[in-house]
Amino acid sequence: MSKILVLLRGLPGSGKSSFAKHMWSDFVICEADQFFYDQEGNYNFDPSKLRDAHKYCKDKVETFMSDNEKNSQFYPEIVVSNTFTREWEMDEYFKLAKKYNYQVVSLIVEN
């Protein structure tokens, strides 16, 4: 079975999260925005923590990918839904995909 990493790109508010949930409900979906939700499900965006949010997202993706390597879980399809307004912002995900043998698909969502 091939492993796929979908990098879903788009401006804030363009519908990336909704599109990801609609198209890939069976996939693992990771977003930097998930970092800003509290236990009660309230969204509390703090721009000073944006770097931490992106690290959280990348680390979460790597955890899912490494679980495949350990065979404790199997996550063959992962979607990362972030703005990715600059191509270099995807570099770390391309490196992870190569390390864990995932094919990468990049899609742009426009409102």
N, C-alpha and C positions, 0 to 999 in steps of 0.2 A: 504494500500500500504506500503510495507516495504521500509525502508530507508537504503541506502548503502553508505559506505565510502570506496573508493578504495585508498589504499596507494601504489603508483607506485614507486618502488625503482630501482636505478641503478646508475652507475658511470657517471660523467659528460661526455656528448657526446655520451651516449649509445643509444639515441633515445627515451627517456622517453616522451618528449613533443610531438614529432611526433606521437608516438604510442598512447598517450592519445587522441590527436585530431582525429586520425583515428578511434579508437575504441569507443570513448565516445563523439562524437560531440554534443550530446544532454545533456550531463552532465555539471555541473559546474566544471571547471578545475582551481585549485589553485596551484601556484608554487612560491617558494621564489624568483626565477629569475624575476618574474613579477615586483618586487620591483625596479629593476635596469633599467627599461625602462622609458624613458622620454616621454614628450607629443608628440614628433614627431616620436616615435617608435624606437629610437636609444637605443641600449643596452650599458649601462655604468657600468660595474661591478666594485665594490669597495670592496675588501676583508675586509676592516675595518668596513663595514656596514653589514656584513653577519648575525650577530645576529639580527639586526633590520629587515633584510629581512625575516628571519624565524619567527620572531614575527608577522610581517605583514601578512605572509601566514596563520599562526595559527589563528590570529584574524579574518581574512577574512573568514576562514572556520567556526569559531564559529558564526560569523554574519549570514552566510547562514543557519546554523543549528538553531540558535535562531529565525530566521524569520519563520521557520517552526512552532515553538512553539507559535508564535504570530498569526499565520495563515494569515499574511499579504502577504506572498509569500510562495511558496512551492518548496523546493529544495531537492527532495528525493534521488538524486544521486550526490555525490560529489567525484571528483578525486583530490588527492594531489600527485603531481609529483615532488618529491624531491629526493636527493641522498639516504638519510636514510641508510648510510653505516653501522651504528651501530643500533642495535635494540632499545636501549634506546631513540634514536632520534624520535621514533614513539610514545613514551609513552603519550605525551600530546594529540595526536590525538586519542589514545585509550580511554583516559579519556573523551574527548569531545564526542566520539561515545557513550560511556556509559551514559553520562549525557543527551544526546539528543536522545537516543534509535536508534542508527545507527548500522547496521551490518558492520563489518570490513572485507575487503578482501585485502590481501597484495600480490603484484605481483612484481617479479624482471625482469627487462629488461636487457638483455645482448646483446651487439653489435655483 
